[in-house]
Amino acid sequence: MMMKTTAPDITECSPLVTIGIPVYNVEPYIEKCLLSVLNQTYQNLEILVVDDLGTDNSMQIVAALQKSHPRGDLIRIVAHDMNKGIGEARNTAIRECKGKYLYFIDSDDFIESNAIQLLVEQAEKYNTDVAIASHRRVALDTGEELPTYQYAKYQLFQGKDAFANYVCQDLRWHVAIVVWNILFSAVFLRKNDLQFYGRKEEDALFLSDYYSEVNTAVIIPDITYNYVSRPNSIMGYMARKQIPIREIRERFQTDSIMTSHCARLKDRSFYDVHCARVMKHKFRAVCVALRHRHRFTEKIFNEEIRQELKHPASISEIIRFKRYRGFHFFFYLLSKLPSSLFVCFSYILGRTMKWI
Protein backbone atom coordinates (compact mmCIF):
# COMPACT_ATOMS: atom_id res chain seq x y z
CA MET A 1 0.00 0.00 0.00
CA MET A 2 1.42 3.34 -1.05
CA MET A 3 1.83 5.82 1.77
CA LYS A 4 0.62 9.36 1.22
CA THR A 5 3.35 12.01 1.45
CA THR A 6 2.90 15.67 2.21
CA ALA A 7 4.99 18.62 1.13
CA PRO A 8 7.26 20.02 3.83
CA ASP A 9 5.93 23.02 5.68
CA ILE A 10 7.66 26.01 4.09
CA THR A 11 7.77 27.79 7.45
CA GLU A 12 10.06 25.04 8.76
CA CYS A 13 12.69 25.37 6.06
CA SER A 14 12.47 29.02 5.00
CA PRO A 15 13.92 32.00 6.88
CA LEU A 16 11.63 34.46 8.59
CA VAL A 17 11.22 37.73 6.70
CA THR A 18 10.07 40.87 8.50
CA ILE A 19 8.15 43.33 6.35
CA GLY A 20 8.36 46.80 7.89
CA ILE A 21 5.47 49.15 7.14
CA PRO A 22 5.49 52.68 8.63
CA VAL A 23 1.91 53.96 8.89
CA TYR A 24 0.90 57.61 9.11
CA ASN A 25 -2.34 59.03 7.65
CA VAL A 26 -2.71 56.58 4.76
CA GLU A 27 -6.32 55.55 5.27
CA PRO A 28 -7.18 55.32 1.52
CA TYR A 29 -4.18 53.09 0.73
CA ILE A 30 -3.23 50.93 3.71
CA GLU A 31 -5.71 48.11 3.05
CA LYS A 32 -4.41 47.48 -0.49
CA CYS A 33 -0.84 47.65 0.79
CA LEU A 34 -1.45 45.17 3.61
CA LEU A 35 -3.43 42.76 1.44
CA SER A 36 -0.57 42.64 -1.05
CA VAL A 37 1.70 41.58 1.82
CA LEU A 38 -0.74 39.15 3.43
CA ASN A 39 -1.30 37.41 0.08
CA GLN A 40 2.37 36.72 -0.62
CA THR A 41 3.30 33.29 -1.98
CA TYR A 42 6.10 33.28 0.59
CA GLN A 43 4.71 32.06 3.89
CA ASN A 44 7.20 32.70 6.67
CA LEU A 45 6.50 36.36 7.33
CA GLU A 46 6.31 38.82 10.17
CA ILE A 47 4.38 41.95 9.17
CA LEU A 48 5.65 44.72 11.42
CA VAL A 49 3.35 47.75 11.29
CA VAL A 50 4.86 50.84 12.92
CA ASP A 51 2.13 53.22 14.06
CA ASP A 52 3.52 56.75 13.76
CA LEU A 53 0.41 58.23 15.39
CA GLY A 54 -1.55 59.62 12.49
CA THR A 55 -4.92 61.29 12.91
CA ASP A 56 -7.05 59.22 10.50
CA ASN A 57 -8.44 55.67 10.57
CA SER A 58 -5.36 53.91 9.16
CA MET A 59 -4.68 51.86 12.27
CA GLN A 60 -8.31 50.83 12.63
CA ILE A 61 -8.05 49.31 9.16
CA VAL A 62 -4.85 47.51 10.19
CA ALA A 63 -6.53 46.18 13.33
CA ALA A 64 -9.57 45.00 11.36
CA LEU A 65 -7.37 43.04 8.93
CA GLN A 66 -5.41 41.63 11.84
CA LYS A 67 -8.67 40.10 13.12
CA SER A 68 -10.44 39.18 9.88
CA HIS A 69 -7.76 38.00 7.46
CA PRO A 70 -6.81 34.28 7.57
CA ARG A 71 -3.17 35.31 8.00
CA GLY A 72 -3.90 38.33 10.17
CA ASP A 73 -1.92 36.88 13.07
CA LEU A 74 1.24 37.66 11.09
CA ILE A 75 0.64 41.36 11.79
CA ARG A 76 2.48 42.83 14.77
CA ILE A 77 1.87 46.47 15.68
CA VAL A 78 4.46 48.69 17.36
CA ALA A 79 3.22 52.16 18.30
CA HIS A 80 5.36 55.25 18.76
CA ASP A 81 4.73 57.51 21.74
CA MET A 82 4.72 60.53 19.40
CA ASN A 83 4.94 61.23 15.68
CA LYS A 84 8.57 60.78 14.65
CA GLY A 85 8.50 60.62 10.85
CA ILE A 86 9.11 57.82 8.37
CA GLY A 87 12.85 57.60 9.03
CA GLU A 88 12.40 56.91 12.74
CA ALA A 89 9.57 54.50 11.94
CA ARG A 90 12.00 52.51 9.81
CA ASN A 91 14.57 52.64 12.62
CA THR A 92 11.92 51.11 14.87
CA ALA A 93 11.46 48.34 12.30
CA ILE A 94 15.23 47.66 12.31
CA ARG A 95 15.28 47.43 16.11
CA GLU A 96 12.11 45.34 16.38
CA CYS A 97 12.74 43.04 13.40
CA LYS A 98 12.68 39.34 14.33
CA GLY A 99 13.40 38.04 10.84
CA LYS A 100 16.63 37.05 9.17
CA TYR A 101 15.71 39.60 6.53
CA LEU A 102 13.97 42.97 6.60
CA TYR A 103 11.97 44.37 3.69
CA PHE A 104 10.51 47.88 3.73
CA ILE A 105 7.31 48.84 1.97
CA ASP A 106 5.68 52.27 2.08
CA SER A 107 2.09 52.12 3.26
CA ASP A 108 0.62 53.71 0.14
CA ASP A 109 2.31 51.23 -2.24
CA PHE A 110 1.74 47.54 -2.96
CA ILE A 111 3.84 44.55 -4.03
CA GLU A 112 3.45 41.66 -6.44
CA SER A 113 2.39 38.33 -4.91
CA ASN A 114 5.78 36.69 -5.57
CA ALA A 115 7.94 39.64 -4.47
CA ILE A 116 9.34 38.14 -1.27
CA GLN A 117 9.69 34.65 -2.76
CA LEU A 118 11.89 35.92 -5.60
CA LEU A 119 14.11 37.99 -3.33
CA VAL A 120 14.53 35.32 -0.65
CA GLU A 121 15.56 32.75 -3.26
CA GLN A 122 18.41 35.02 -4.38
CA ALA A 123 19.38 36.08 -0.87
CA GLU A 124 19.60 32.49 0.34
CA LYS A 125 21.44 31.28 -2.75
CA TYR A 126 24.26 33.80 -2.38
CA ASN A 127 24.02 34.81 1.30
CA THR A 128 23.50 38.43 0.30
CA ASP A 129 23.62 41.60 2.34
CA VAL A 130 21.04 43.07 -0.04
CA ALA A 131 18.83 41.65 -2.78
CA ILE A 132 17.30 44.33 -5.00
CA ALA A 133 14.43 44.06 -7.50
CA SER A 134 12.83 46.41 -10.03
CA HIS A 135 9.72 48.53 -9.57
CA ARG A 136 7.06 50.29 -11.58
CA ARG A 137 5.33 53.62 -10.96
CA VAL A 138 1.55 53.63 -11.04
CA ALA A 139 -0.69 56.70 -11.30
CA LEU A 140 -3.02 56.92 -8.32
CA ASP A 141 -6.11 58.12 -10.17
CA THR A 142 -5.96 56.00 -13.32
CA GLY A 143 -3.76 53.03 -12.45
CA GLU A 144 -1.75 53.89 -15.56
CA GLU A 145 1.80 52.58 -15.58
CA LEU A 146 4.26 55.47 -15.57
CA PRO A 147 7.96 55.24 -16.53
CA THR A 148 9.25 52.11 -14.83
CA TYR A 149 12.55 51.66 -12.99
CA GLN A 150 13.58 48.27 -14.30
CA TYR A 151 17.11 46.95 -14.09
CA ALA A 152 18.30 45.79 -17.49
CA LYS A 153 19.77 42.48 -16.40
CA TYR A 154 20.48 40.12 -13.52
CA GLN A 155 23.69 41.06 -11.68
CA LEU A 156 25.63 39.45 -8.85
CA PHE A 157 28.26 41.36 -6.87
CA GLN A 158 30.66 39.52 -4.58
CA GLY A 159 33.69 40.77 -2.69
CA LYS A 160 34.69 43.97 -0.93
CA ASP A 161 33.79 47.11 -2.91
CA ALA A 162 32.34 45.19 -5.88
CA PHE A 163 28.89 46.70 -5.31
CA ALA A 164 30.29 50.10 -4.29
CA ASN A 165 32.38 50.33 -7.44
CA TYR A 166 29.28 49.51 -9.49
CA VAL A 167 27.33 52.27 -7.79
CA CYS A 168 30.26 54.68 -8.13
CA GLN A 169 31.32 53.94 -11.70
CA ASP A 170 30.10 57.45 -12.65
CA LEU A 171 27.58 60.09 -11.53
CA ARG A 172 24.49 58.31 -12.84
CA TRP A 173 22.18 56.48 -10.45
CA HIS A 174 22.77 52.79 -11.14
CA VAL A 175 20.49 51.79 -8.28
CA ALA A 176 17.22 53.46 -7.39
CA ILE A 177 17.33 56.07 -4.60
CA VAL A 178 14.88 54.10 -2.47
CA VAL A 179 15.03 51.74 0.49
CA TRP A 180 11.88 49.77 -0.27
CA ASN A 181 11.89 46.72 -2.54
CA ILE A 182 15.24 45.67 -1.09
CA LEU A 183 15.65 42.56 1.02
CA PHE A 184 18.19 43.55 3.69
CA SER A 185 20.03 41.10 5.88
CA ALA A 186 19.10 42.10 9.43
CA VAL A 187 22.61 41.16 10.59
CA PHE A 188 24.08 43.42 7.91
CA LEU A 189 21.97 46.39 9.07
CA ARG A 190 22.80 45.93 12.74
CA LYS A 191 26.46 45.04 12.30
CA ASN A 192 27.05 48.28 10.40
CA ASP A 193 24.80 50.31 12.71
CA LEU A 194 22.79 51.51 9.71
CA GLN A 195 19.94 53.84 10.54
CA PHE A 196 17.84 56.64 9.12
CA TYR A 197 18.40 60.31 9.88
CA GLY A 198 16.14 63.29 9.36
CA ARG A 199 12.70 63.67 7.81
CA LYS A 200 13.61 64.71 4.25
CA GLU A 201 15.80 62.84 1.73
CA GLU A 202 16.42 60.11 4.31
CA ASP A 203 16.39 57.46 1.57
CA ALA A 204 19.29 59.12 -0.27
CA LEU A 205 21.31 59.34 2.93
CA PHE A 206 20.60 55.72 3.81
CA LEU A 207 21.72 54.59 0.34
CA SER A 208 24.84 56.74 0.68
CA ASP A 209 25.60 54.99 3.96
CA TYR A 210 24.81 51.36 3.15
CA TYR A 211 26.16 50.70 -0.34
CA SER A 212 29.79 51.05 0.72
CA GLU A 213 29.40 48.30 3.34
CA VAL A 214 27.88 45.66 1.03
CA ASN A 215 29.99 42.57 0.34
CA THR A 216 27.42 40.53 -1.58
CA ALA A 217 24.46 41.87 -3.54
CA VAL A 218 22.05 40.71 -6.20
CA ILE A 219 20.04 42.89 -8.59
CA ILE A 220 17.18 41.30 -10.50
CA PRO A 221 15.12 42.74 -13.39
CA ASP A 222 11.82 41.30 -12.14
CA ILE A 223 9.26 43.98 -11.25
CA THR A 224 8.05 43.20 -7.74
CA TYR A 225 6.97 46.58 -6.35
CA ASN A 226 4.34 49.15 -7.35
CA TYR A 227 5.13 52.72 -6.35
CA VAL A 228 1.89 54.71 -6.30
CA SER A 229 2.46 58.25 -7.55
CA ARG A 230 0.12 60.69 -5.88
CA PRO A 231 0.35 64.49 -6.21
CA ASN A 232 -0.31 65.28 -2.55
CA SER A 233 2.38 62.98 -1.15
CA ILE A 234 5.09 64.32 1.14
CA MET A 235 7.44 64.37 -1.87
CA GLY A 236 5.36 66.86 -3.86
CA TYR A 237 6.58 70.46 -4.13
CA MET A 238 4.88 71.58 -7.34
CA ALA A 239 1.32 70.81 -6.19
CA ARG A 240 1.39 73.31 -3.31
CA LYS A 241 1.10 77.09 -3.30
CA GLN A 242 2.94 77.31 0.01
CA ILE A 243 5.73 75.07 1.30
CA PRO A 244 6.66 75.00 5.00
CA ILE A 245 10.17 76.38 5.39
CA ARG A 246 11.02 73.47 7.69
CA GLU A 247 10.90 71.07 4.72
CA ILE A 248 13.84 72.59 2.86
CA ARG A 249 15.72 73.12 6.12
CA GLU A 250 15.16 69.48 7.06
CA ARG A 251 16.55 68.48 3.68
CA PHE A 252 19.59 70.69 4.23
CA GLN A 253 20.07 69.13 7.67
CA THR A 254 19.94 65.59 6.25
CA ASP A 255 22.41 66.56 3.53
CA SER A 256 24.73 67.98 6.18
CA ILE A 257 24.80 64.55 7.83
CA MET A 258 25.51 62.96 4.44
CA THR A 259 28.44 65.37 4.04
CA SER A 260 29.89 64.51 7.45
CA HIS A 261 29.56 60.76 6.76
CA CYS A 262 31.83 61.07 3.71
CA ALA A 263 34.90 61.20 5.96
CA ARG A 264 34.65 57.48 6.80
CA LEU A 265 35.33 56.64 3.13
CA LYS A 266 38.55 58.64 2.70
CA ASP A 267 40.70 55.56 2.19
CA ARG A 268 38.35 53.79 -0.22
CA SER A 269 39.02 53.64 -3.96
CA PHE A 270 35.65 55.19 -4.86
CA TYR A 271 35.89 58.18 -2.47
CA ASP A 272 36.34 60.69 -5.30
CA VAL A 273 33.18 59.56 -7.09
CA HIS A 274 31.25 59.23 -3.83
CA CYS A 275 32.01 62.86 -2.99
CA ALA A 276 31.05 63.93 -6.52
CA ARG A 277 27.72 62.12 -6.18
CA VAL A 278 27.10 63.84 -2.85
CA MET A 279 27.84 67.24 -4.40
CA LYS A 280 25.51 66.52 -7.31
CA HIS A 281 22.78 65.57 -4.84
CA LYS A 282 23.37 68.70 -2.78
CA PHE A 283 23.36 70.99 -5.81
CA ARG A 284 19.94 69.59 -6.70
CA ALA A 285 18.79 70.70 -3.25
CA VAL A 286 20.20 74.17 -3.92
CA CYS A 287 18.19 74.26 -7.15
CA VAL A 288 15.04 73.17 -5.29
CA ALA A 289 15.55 76.01 -2.80
CA LEU A 290 16.11 78.59 -5.55
CA ARG A 291 13.21 77.37 -7.65
CA HIS A 292 10.67 77.40 -4.85
CA ARG A 293 11.98 80.07 -2.48
CA HIS A 294 9.08 82.43 -3.29
CA ARG A 295 6.65 79.76 -2.02
CA PHE A 296 8.29 79.00 1.31
CA THR A 297 6.30 80.14 4.35
CA GLU A 298 9.31 82.08 5.61
CA LYS A 299 12.27 83.75 3.99
CA ILE A 300 15.21 81.50 3.24
CA PHE A 301 18.52 83.34 3.37
CA ASN A 302 21.25 83.21 0.73
CA GLU A 303 23.77 82.06 3.32
CA GLU A 304 21.57 79.07 4.24
CA ILE A 305 21.53 78.02 0.60
CA ARG A 306 25.30 78.52 0.24
CA GLN A 307 26.00 76.38 3.30
CA GLU A 308 24.12 73.50 1.64
CA LEU A 309 26.92 73.21 -0.92
CA LYS A 310 29.74 72.77 1.59
CA HIS A 311 32.18 70.30 0.05
CA PRO A 312 32.93 67.11 2.03
CA ALA A 313 36.59 67.00 0.93
CA SER A 314 39.48 69.35 1.60
CA ILE A 315 41.32 71.09 -1.22
CA SER A 316 44.34 68.83 -0.67
CA GLU A 317 42.12 65.75 -1.04
CA ILE A 318 40.57 67.15 -4.21
CA ILE A 319 44.02 67.64 -5.73
CA ARG A 320 44.68 63.92 -5.21
CA PHE A 321 41.37 62.80 -6.74
CA LYS A 322 41.74 60.76 -9.93
CA ARG A 323 38.19 61.24 -11.20
CA TYR A 324 35.98 64.33 -11.56
CA ARG A 325 38.73 66.61 -10.29
CA GLY A 326 37.49 69.57 -12.37
CA PHE A 327 33.94 68.97 -11.17
CA HIS A 328 35.14 69.03 -7.55
CA PHE A 329 37.24 72.18 -8.02
CA PHE A 330 34.31 74.01 -9.59
CA PHE A 331 31.86 73.25 -6.79
CA TYR A 332 34.46 73.78 -4.08
CA LEU A 333 35.20 77.27 -5.45
CA LEU A 334 31.51 78.00 -6.03
CA SER A 335 30.80 77.26 -2.37
CA LYS A 336 33.46 79.79 -1.33
CA LEU A 337 31.85 82.74 -3.15
CA PRO A 338 30.03 85.42 -1.18
CA SER A 339 26.48 84.23 -0.64
CA SER A 340 24.86 86.72 -3.04
CA LEU A 341 27.27 85.80 -5.86
CA PHE A 342 26.87 82.11 -5.02
CA VAL A 343 23.09 82.34 -5.42
CA CYS A 344 23.43 84.27 -8.69
CA PHE A 345 25.85 81.79 -10.28
CA SER A 346 23.97 78.78 -8.91
CA TYR A 347 20.71 80.08 -10.37
CA ILE A 348 22.30 80.55 -13.79
CA LEU A 349 23.85 77.08 -13.66
CA GLY A 350 20.63 75.50 -12.45
CA ARG A 351 18.67 77.13 -15.27
CA THR A 352 21.26 76.00 -17.80
CA MET A 353 20.98 72.41 -16.52
CA LYS A 354 17.15 72.72 -16.46
CA TRP A 355 17.10 71.90 -12.77
CA ILE A 356 15.40 75.25 -12.10
Buried (B, 14 or more C-beta within 10 A) or exposed (E): EEEEEEEEEEEEEBBBBBBBBBBBBBBBBBBBBBEBBBEBEBBBBBBBBBBBBBEBBBBEBBBBBBEEBEBBEBBBBBEBEEBBBBBBBBBBBBEBBEBBBBBBBBBBBBBBEBBBBBBBBBBBEBEBBBBBBBBBBBEBEEEEEEEEBEBEEEBBBEEEBBBBBBBBEEBEBBBBBBBBBBBBBBEBBBEBEBBBBBBBBBBBBBBBBBBBBBBBBBBBEBBBBBBBBBEEEEEEEEEEEEBEBBBBBBBBBBBBBBBEBBEEBEEBEBBBBBBBBBBBBBBBBBBBBBBBBEEBEEEBEBEBBBBBBBBBBEEEBBEEBEBBBEBBBEBBEBBBBEBEEBBEEBBEBBEEEEBB
